[in-house]
Amino acid sequence: MQLTGLNMMNNQVKTAKYKLSQHKVEGENSSLTIFQVAKLMDTIKRGEDSEDFPQASIYFSLN
């Protein structure tokens, strides 16, 4: 069960990185708002933090 959670987080991070890269390429023509970009950046940051401390995510998933 925990492995599925980690895979889902990895997929979210990969998707967020892809959307941000597309936003960068499109520049002013991008349809993303500043709030959407900030949310994508938060998703990437939280995902990278959870990978550094996998025991924390396991602990919280058991509660």
C-alpha positions as CSV (number, residue, x, y, z in Angstrom):
1,M,0.0,0.0,0.0
2,Q,2.8,2.4,0.9
3,L,4.5,1.7,-2.4
4,T,1.5,2.9,-4.3
5,G,1.5,6.2,-2.3
6,L,5.1,6.8,-3.3
7,N,4.4,6.1,-6.9
8,M,1.5,8.5,-6.9
9,M,3.7,11.2,-5.4
10,N,6.4,10.6,-8.0
11,N,3.7,10.8,-10.8
12,Q,2.4,14.1,-9.3
13,V,5.9,15.6,-9.2
14,K,6.7,14.5,-12.7
15,T,3.5,15.9,-14.0
16,A,4.1,19.2,-12.2
17,K,7.6,19.4,-13.6
18,Y,6.3,18.8,-17.1
19,K,3.6,21.5,-16.8
20,L,6.1,24.0,-15.5
21,S,8.5,23.2,-18.3
22,Q,5.7,23.7,-20.8
23,H,4.8,27.0,-19.1
24,K,8.4,28.2,-19.5
25,V,8.5,27.3,-23.2
26,E,5.1,29.0,-23.9
27,G,6.1,32.2,-22.0
28,E,3.5,34.9,-22.2
29,N,1.2,32.6,-24.2
30,S,0.8,30.2,-21.3
31,S,-2.7,29.6,-20.0
32,L,-1.5,29.0,-16.4
33,T,-2.2,31.7,-13.8
34,I,0.4,32.7,-11.2
35,F,-1.6,30.7,-8.6
36,Q,-1.5,27.5,-10.7
37,V,2.3,27.9,-11.2
38,A,2.8,28.4,-7.4
39,K,0.7,25.3,-6.7
40,L,2.8,23.3,-9.2
41,M,6.0,24.6,-7.5
42,D,4.6,23.6,-4.1
43,T,3.8,20.1,-5.4
44,I,7.4,19.7,-6.6
45,K,8.9,21.0,-3.4
46,R,6.7,18.8,-1.1
47,G,7.4,15.8,-3.3
48,E,11.1,16.3,-3.2
49,D,11.0,16.8,0.6
50,S,9.1,13.5,1.2
51,E,11.6,11.6,-0.9
52,D,14.4,12.9,1.4
53,F,12.6,11.7,4.5
54,P,10.6,8.5,3.6
55,Q,10.2,7.5,7.2
56,A,8.1,10.6,7.8
57,S,5.6,9.7,5.1
58,I,5.4,6.1,6.4
59,Y,4.8,7.4,10.0
60,F,2.0,9.8,8.9
61,S,0.3,7.2,6.7
62,L,-0.1,4.8,9.6
63,N,-2.1,7.3,11.6
